[in-house]
């Protein structure tokens, strides 16, 4: 199976105080700022992507401006555009990008009005060595959906994802890389951001990163534990402006021989919330913040 999307390249967030949030992501989350432009800030991990996070001045509240998908080349991008257009609310024509790192791509919306972009030919980095407790990339974005069947259909039919597992209210979507999942959909009552997961190079880095967060006044809201589907280690935090953030590592690496399973297979015994059986239930704060941040409705052009 070939996938038009290679992975989540970046997420762009609207925040009330971009400079303050930028200080958090560089000084506490160990990302590296690569550009500041027009009041927006752009950050890379240790992976190749030019930037994995953008912070913009919010016009109306903290939320997600868009999720940006990586595509291999212009031919694949053109085919993806043709596939998305009849299924999307709004789809731009592919064009050269003025945003940091440049490239070629287009913005589009899904059937619940979230903004995305698909891009290729971005000026990525050659230095990709891991750093101790420095995030590599965004492993996955977890999206709450008030109409999960509609959004599942969009992810599969328009974006070419493979539904790889289902666990409780979650469905996991795999694309053209070896990570078990790149998008997770949480069926619920609001179409909001559940969380964004930053991939650490190893378990020790998750723990060190969690300690640094705790020292800075950002305690663990859920974890540290190991998930069932995806097998990844997790620790969840309320970041600046209560953005729901995850540090993760050791996500399952899969290929086309992977056999998906359903909620019964992944269910934990009563009283357990992770494979190790060590984490307490998530805090009330985590429950609140994993539903509260909406996707911006008015910013589709990229
Ligand atoms: Fe996650």
Boltz pocket constraint, residues with backbone or C-beta under 6 A from the ligand:
constraints:
  - pocket:
      binder: B
      contacts: [[A, 140], [A, 142], [A, 195], [A, 197], [A, 246]]
      max_distance: 6.0
